[in-house]
């Protein structure tokens, strides 16, 4: 077992009792405490796309952290999020057409999947209770041809959602 108090994900602790200690990173490289340079081939897609410590990203984070690091969206909002949502919805409308009115932000893939499942369950629970939701998954107003009695979407809604 590891000597670290952290339970590291995706790590077989019996085979790798001690994790590699990373001191810093730059571009595609990780640098260990003992001075080794390792190509970072497993980081998030943000890092793989832009590299560690990209100057423009570092400056943008520094500037934003000087104003507001984070605020929970449960009853609160802030201008950068409002502006991003507006831009995303405008782009989506150009591709899918009118109808999508809201954006949902998530801090991770697992949270996004959890919320999507909860939204889908809520949608179908309301439908089965005789209170069909007013919008389909593509943000379009529902009509009889959008949602069949068995709960499957009509062809127009499927085409619009893809």
Residue pairs with C-beta under 8 A, 6 or more apart in sequence:
1 13
1 14
1 17
2 8
2 13
2 16
2 17
2 18
2 19
3 17
3 18
4 18
4 19
6 19
7 13
8 19
11 19
20 32
20 38
21 32
21 33
21 34
22 30
22 31
22 32
22 33
23 31
23 32
23 33
24 31
25 31
25 40
25 52
25 53
26 51
26 52
26 53
27 51
27 52
27 53
28 39
28 40
28 48
28 51
28 52
29 37
29 38
29 39
29 40
29 52
30 37
30 38
30 39
30 40
30 52
31 37
31 38
32 38
40 47
40 48
40 52
41 48
43 52
50 57
64 80
68 78
71 77
71 78
73 81
73 105
81 105
84 103
85 102
85 103
85 105
88 103
89 100
89 101
89 102
89 103
92 100
93 99
93 100
96 138
96 139
96 160
96 161
97 160
99 135
99 138
99 139
99 140
99 141
99 160
100 138
100 139
100 140
101 139
102 139
104 112
104 115
106 112
106 115
120 137
122 133
123 133
123 137
124 151
126 132
126 133
127 133
127 147
127 151
128 151
132 142
132 147
133 142
134 141
134 142
135 141
135 142
136 142
136 146
136 147
136 153
136 157
136 160
136 161
137 153
137 157
137 161
138 157
138 160
138 161
140 146
140 157
140 160
142 157
143 154
144 154
145 154
145 155
145 156
146 153
146 154
146 156
146 157
147 153
147 154
147 157
148 154
153 161
